Amino acid sequence: MDRIKRFLPLVALACVIALIFGMGWNRYLSLDTLRLHGGELRAFTAENYVLAVLVLMAVFAIATASVVPGVFFVTITAGYLFGPWVGGISTSIAATVGALIVYAVARSALGQDLRNKAERDQGMLKKVCAAIDKDTFWYVLASRLAVVVPFHMINIAAGIMSVRLLPYTVATVIGLLPAHIIYCWIGARLNQLLAENPNPDIQALFGQFWAPMAGVFVLAVVLPLVLKTVQKRLPGAATP
């Protein structure tokens, strides 16, 4: 019975994913939604600001946890409605909630068995688990900053290896924040551009954002290297 209970979170998440795709809600995660309904969304936000922030965070967390393609566009929408700072901070927190859901599902369904195996093992698996347990914050922070690293792969791996929850959560929020602020800045800029041209060429439109996208490249490549160098110089820090 206990073994069955461990898989209930995984089954629940699978049902949410099936519901989203079955109802076709994933189709709304696109820039067409902003182009067609942007005015209505902004009017609702103006009248119900706090509620709009909470709804967006809930949608973002669920979309993140359910691995639905198009979460990037929810970030753009957050910037479109709330600007880079409120949008960036709120989506970073919501993404962290979604990451914690995946973490919990992986840990409950698979983590204990693989953790026991790692503890019995004297090879590489045990060493990797020990290193992540010792420097969870640094490993997760570098992985989140390197936006090219698959987001859900980190969540699943963290759950399987049962990393400490507090440093994992803090590192996730901090690591996601820079990229989310950049994406929300793009969304805020889209607000003005769509007001000038309600039916733009989306591909050409994104061509105007080479500077912030270059910033994302810096986050993905340069900043993790700098972080790794800093970590090596800290006393007692393990090398990733």
Secondary structure by P-SEA (a helix, b strand, c coil): caaaaaaaaaaaaaaaaaaaaaaccccccccccccccaaaaaaaaaacaaaaaaaaaaaaaaaaaaccccaaaaaaaaaaccccaaaaaaaaaaaaaaaaaaaaaaaacccaaaaaaaaacccaaaaaaaaaaacaaaaaaaaaacccccaaaaaaaaaaaccccaaaaaaaaaaaaaaaaaaaaaaaaaaaaaaaccccccccccccaaaaaaaaaaaaccaaaaaaaaaaaccccccc
